[in-house]
Each structure stands twice: as C-alpha cells, then as structure tokens.
Amino acid sequence: MHINSNDLNNFQNEEMNTDEIIAFLEHMNHCDYCLNQLVDEYTDHASSAPAYLKGTIMERVTAPDIQIQKTAADATYKMRFFYEGLRTVVGVVLALVMLFSLGQMDFVSPQLPQSTAKSSETRREIRTSLRNFSDGISDAPQKVVNYINSISNTITNGGN
C-alpha cells in the first residue's frame, strides 16, 4: 500500500508521532514510487526547507551504502522471482515426465502368485513388467523434449 497525500502532509508539517515516522520512513526505504512522490513534494516546497537540510538529504540519498542497499533489495527481488519461476518450470517438467511414464504403465499385469508353484513364472512376469516400466521411464524425458520441440516448431512456423 502506498503513502497517501494526508500522510505526506502530516510528515511535512511534523504532525506524526515517533512510531508513525518510523513506519513512514521504512516504507520510503522500500517503495520507490512513494519516495518519488515525497521528493516531488519537497522539490515543490524546497524554498521552505533550510539549505543545510536539503544538502544533507541529497548527500544521504546518494551515499554509497544507501545505493548498495537499494541495489541489493532489487537483486533480492529479481532472485526470488527467478527462483519461483525455476521452481514452476521444474514442477511442470516433472509432472509431464510422470504423466508420460504413468500413461505407459500397466497396473493390472503384475499380480502376486496364487500358489508357490507359479512363483518362478510370476517373478519372471514381474521382472519383465518392471523392465518395461523402467524402459518407459528412460524414454519419457526424450518424449517430453520431442513434444516441446514440436510445439515450439509449430508456434515458430505460425501453426504450420
């Protein structure tokens, strides 16, 4: 939420208590929009401010530590945005891999043996179905890549 004009007037007229001033200045530290509004207000009323105060404020704004804090805050925001985007992409890719691998899986054929006489035959069937399943999983990433390439080629070629 941005600072309203009433808060700006209260700050200029020194009508805020200590807690309100602290909250106001903390918001200004993180919000460029409100800081620009405050600077615009002060440039309009610059004649009423003492020269030493204007110089002190301008020196502090251009101080290296303030610039570093602003740059670090911007970089942190960009890193969080990148991290969340990367998490989303990884989640989508894993979901597609699981979708393609589960679509090929046969949930009916691996059954437990009814008697011990059939156990070796059943083990062989289970091994075969597990091998087929593992082959399907190893092929899934390539199928995903081929599918994504197909979509991107379709988009690139204008749907042709």
TIMAR-213680 format. One line per 5 residues: their letters; for each residue x, y, z of N, C-alpha, C. Coordinates in steps of 0.1 Angstrom, whole numbers, plus 5000, padded with zeros to 4 digits. Example, Ala and Ser with C-alpha at 12.3 -4.5 7.8 and 13.67 -1.06 7.14 Angstrom:
REM TIMAR-213680
AS = 5132,4943,5078,5123,4955,5078,5132,4967,5078 | 5128,4978,5071,5137,4989,5071,5129,5000,5079
This chain:
REM TIMAR-213680
MHINS = 5008,4988,5000,5000,5000,5000,5009,5012,5000 | 5005,5022,4992,5013,5034,4991,5009,5045,5001 | 5018,5054,5003,5015,5065,5012,5005,5075,5006 | 4995,5079,5013,4986,5089,5007,4990,5103,5010 | 4983,5113,5004,4988,5127,5005,4986,5132,5019
NDLNN = 4976,5127,5026,4975,5131,5040,4987,5128,5049 | 4992,5116,5047,5005,5112,5054,5016,5120,5050 | 5017,5124,5037,5028,5132,5032,5027,5146,5039 | 5015,5152,5040,5013,5165,5046,5016,5164,5061 | 5012,5153,5068,5015,5152,5082,5030,5151,5084
FQNEE = 5037,5144,5075,5051,5143,5077,5058,5157,5074 | 5053,5164,5065,5059,5177,5062,5056,5187,5073 | 5045,5186,5079,5041,5195,5090,5045,5190,5104 | 5053,5179,5104,5058,5173,5116,5046,5170,5126 | 5036,5164,5121,5024,5161,5129,5023,5146,5132
MNTDE = 5034,5139,5130,5034,5124,5132,5041,5121,5145 | 5037,5110,5152,5044,5106,5164,5056,5097,5159 | 5064,5093,5168,5076,5086,5165,5074,5073,5158 | 5064,5065,5162,5061,5052,5155,5056,5055,5141 | 5048,5065,5139,5043,5068,5125,5055,5072,5116
IIAFL = 5064,5080,5122,5075,5085,5114,5084,5073,5110 | 5086,5064,5120,5095,5052,5117,5088,5044,5106 | 5075,5041,5107,5068,5033,5097,5068,5040,5083 | 5067,5053,5083,5067,5061,5071,5080,5060,5064 | 5091,5062,5072,5105,5062,5066,5109,5048,5062
EHMNH = 5104,5037,5069,5107,5024,5065,5100,5021,5051 | 5088,5026,5050,5081,5024,5037,5088,5031,5026 | 5093,5043,5029,5100,5051,5019,5113,5043,5014 | 5119,5036,5024,5131,5029,5021,5129,5018,5011 | 5116,5012,5011,5113,5001,5002,5105,5004,4990
CDYCL = 5099,5016,4990,5089,5019,4979,5094,5031,4971 | 5099,5028,4959,5104,5039,4950,5093,5049,4946 | 5081,5044,4944,5070,5052,4940,5067,5063,4950 | 5066,5059,4963,5063,5068,4973,5075,5078,4976 | 5087,5073,4975,5099,5081,4976,5099,5092,4966
NQLVD = 5096,5088,4953,5095,5098,4943,5084,5109,4946 | 5073,5104,4951,5062,5114,4955,5067,5124,4965 | 5075,5118,4975,5080,5127,4986,5090,5136,4980 | 5099,5132,4972,5109,5141,4965,5102,5151,4957 | 5091,5148,4950,5084,5158,4942,5078,5168,4951
EYTDH = 5072,5164,4962,5066,5173,4972,5076,5183,4977 | 5088,5177,4981,5099,5185,4987,5105,5195,4976 | 5105,5191,4964,5111,5200,4954,5101,5211,4951 | 5088,5208,4953,5078,5219,4951,5079,5229,4963 | 5082,5224,4975,5083,5232,4987,5098,5234,4991
ASSAP = 5107,5233,4982,5121,5234,4985,5125,5247,4991 | 5118,5258,4988,5121,5271,4993,5119,5272,5008 | 5110,5264,5014,5107,5264,5028,5117,5256,5036 | 5124,5247,5030,5134,5238,5037,5147,5246,5038 | 5154,5244,5049,5167,5251,5051,5177,5244,5041
AYLKG = 5187,5252,5037,5197,5247,5027,5205,5235,5032 | 5209,5236,5045,5217,5225,5051,5209,5212,5051 | 5196,5213,5053,5188,5201,5053,5187,5194,5039 | 5185,5203,5029,5184,5198,5016,5197,5191,5012 | 5208,5198,5015,5222,5192,5012,5224,5179,5019
TIMER = 5220,5178,5032,5222,5166,5040,5214,5155,5034 | 5201,5158,5030,5193,5147,5024,5198,5143,5011 | 5203,5152,5003,5208,5148,4990,5221,5140,4991 | 5229,5144,5001,5241,5136,5003,5238,5122,5008 | 5228,5121,5017,5225,5108,5022,5218,5099,5011
VTAPD = 5210,5105,5003,5204,5097,4992,5214,5091,4982 | 5224,5099,4979,5235,5095,4970,5246,5087,4977 | 5245,5085,4990,5256,5078,4997,5257,5064,4992 | 5270,5059,4991,5272,5045,4986,5264,5034,4994 | 5264,5035,5007,5257,5025,5014,5242,5024,5011
IQIQK = 5236,5036,5009,5221,5036,5005,5220,5030,4991 | 5228,5034,4982,5228,5028,4969,5230,5013,4969 | 5239,5008,4977,5241,4994,4978,5229,4987,4984 | 5223,4993,4994,5211,4987,4999,5199,4986,4989 | 5198,4997,4981,5188,4997,4971,5191,4986,4960
TAADA = 5203,4986,4956,5207,4976,4946,5205,4961,4951 | 5209,4959,4964,5207,4946,4970,5192,4942,4971 | 5184,4952,4974,5169,4949,4975,5164,4945,4961 | 5168,4953,4951,5164,4950,4937,5169,4936,4933 | 5181,4933,4936,5187,4920,4932,5180,4908,4940
TYKMR = 5176,4911,4952,5169,4900,4960,5156,4898,4954 | 5149,4908,4950,5136,4907,4944,5137,4899,4931 | 5147,4902,4923,5149,4895,4910,5152,4881,4912 | 5160,4878,4922,5164,4864,4925,5152,4856,4930 | 5144,4862,4938,5132,4855,4943,5123,4852,4931
FFYEG = 5121,4862,4922,5113,4860,4910,5119,4848,4901 | 5132,4848,4899,5138,4838,4892,5137,4824,4898 | 5139,4824,4911,5138,4811,4919,5123,4806,4918 | 5113,4814,4920,5100,4809,4919,5096,4804,4904 | 5101,4811,4894,5099,4807,4881,5106,4794,4878
LRTVV = 5118,4792,4883,5125,4780,4881,5118,4768,4888 | 5113,4771,4900,5106,4760,4907,5093,4756,4899 | 5087,4766,4893,5075,4763,4885,5078,4755,4873 | 5089,4758,4866,5093,4751,4854,5097,4737,4857 | 5105,4735,4868,5109,4721,4872,5096,4713,4876
GVVLA = 5087,4719,4883,5075,4712,4886,5067,4708,4874 | 5066,4716,4864,5058,4713,4852,5065,4702,4845 | 5079,4702,4844,5086,4692,4837,5085,4679,4844 | 5086,4679,4857,5084,4666,4865,5070,4661,4863 | 5060,4669,4863,5046,4665,4861,5045,4659,4847
LVMLF = 5051,4665,4837,5050,4659,4824,5057,4645,4823 | 5068,4644,4829,5076,4632,4829,5067,4621,4836 | 5061,4624,4847,5053,4615,4854,5041,4611,4846 | 5035,4621,4839,5023,4618,4831,5026,4609,4820 | 5038,4611,4813,5041,4602,4802,5045,4588,4807
SLGQM = 5052,4588,4818,5056,4575,4823,5045,4567,4829 | 5035,4573,4836,5024,4566,4841,5014,4562,4831 | 5014,4569,4820,5005,4565,4809,5009,4552,4802 | 5021,4549,4803,5026,4536,4796,5026,4525,4806 | 5024,4527,4818,5025,4517,4829,5012,4508,4829
DFVSP = 5014,4495,4830,5003,4486,4831,5001,4482,4846 | 4990,4486,4852,4988,4484,4866,4981,4470,4869 | 4977,4464,4858,4970,4451,4860,4979,4439,4860 | 4989,4438,4851,4997,4426,4849,5005,4422,4861 | 5012,4430,4869,5020,4425,4880,5010,4421,4891
QLPQS = 5008,4407,4892,5000,4402,4903,5008,4393,4911 | 5004,4392,4924,5010,4383,4933,5007,4368,4930 | 5016,4359,4932,5013,4345,4928,5002,4339,4938 | 4994,4330,4932,4983,4324,4939,4989,4312,4947 | 4999,4305,4941,5005,4294,4948,5020,4295,4946
TAKSS = 5027,4286,4953,5041,4286,4953,5046,4280,4940 | 5038,4272,4933,5043,4265,4921,5044,4275,4910 | 5036,4286,4910,5036,4296,4900,5046,4307,4903 | 5053,4307,4914,5061,4318,4918,5072,4322,4909 | 5079,4312,4903,5090,4315,4894,5085,4321,4881
ETRRE = 5073,4316,4876,5067,4322,4865,5063,4337,4867 | 5057,4339,4879,5052,4352,4883,5064,4361,4885 | 5075,4357,4891,5087,4365,4892,5092,4370,4879 | 5092,4361,4869,5096,4364,4856,5087,4374,4850 | 5074,4373,4851,5065,4383,4846,5067,4396,4853
IRTSL = 5069,4396,4866,5072,4409,4873,5085,4415,4868 | 5095,4407,4867,5108,4413,4861,5105,4419,4848 | 5098,4412,4839,5095,4417,4826,5087,4430,4826 | 5077,4431,4835,5069,4443,4836,5077,4454,4842 | 5086,4451,4852,5095,4462,4857,5105,4467,4847
RNFSD = 5110,4458,4839,5119,4462,4829,5112,4471,4818 | 5100,4467,4815,5092,4475,4805,5089,4489,4812 | 5086,4489,4825,5084,4501,4831,5096,4510,4832 | 5108,4504,4835,5120,4512,4835,5124,4517,4821 | 5121,4509,4811,5124,4514,4797,5114,4526,4794
GISDA = 5102,4525,4798,5093,4536,4796,5097,4549,4803 | 5103,4547,4815,5107,4559,4823,5119,4565,4816 | 5128,4557,4811,5140,4562,4805,5137,4569,4791 | 5126,4565,4785,5122,4571,4772,5114,4584,4774 | 5109,4586,4786,5099,4597,4789,5106,4610,4787
PQKVV = 5118,4613,4792,5124,4626,4790,5126,4630,4775 | 5130,4620,4767,5132,4623,4753,5118,4626,4747 | 5108,4619,4751,5094,4622,4746,5090,4636,4749 | 5093,4640,4762,5089,4653,4766,5097,4664,4757 | 5110,4661,4755,5118,4671,4747,5112,4671,4733
NYINS = 5109,4660,4727,5103,4660,4714,5090,4667,4713 | 5082,4665,4723,5069,4671,4724,5070,4687,4725 | 5079,4691,4733,5081,4706,4735,5087,4712,4722 | 5097,4704,4716,5102,4709,4703,5091,4710,4692 | 5082,4700,4692,5071,4700,4682,5063,4712,4684
ISNTI = 5059,4715,4697,5051,4727,4700,5058,4740,4696 | 5071,4741,4700,5078,4753,4697,5080,4755,4681 | 5082,4744,4674,5083,4745,4660,5070,4749,4653 | 5059,4744,4659,5045,4748,4654,5043,4763,4656 | 5047,4768,4668,5045,4782,4671,5054,4790,4663
TNGGN = 5066,4786,4661,5076,4794,4653,5072,4795,4638 | 5066,4784,4633,5062,4783,4619,5048,4789,4617 | 5042,4795,4627,5029,4801,4625,5018,4791,4624 | 5019,4779,4631,5009,4769,4631,5009,4759,4620 | 5020,4760,4612,5021,4750,4601,5030,4739,4605
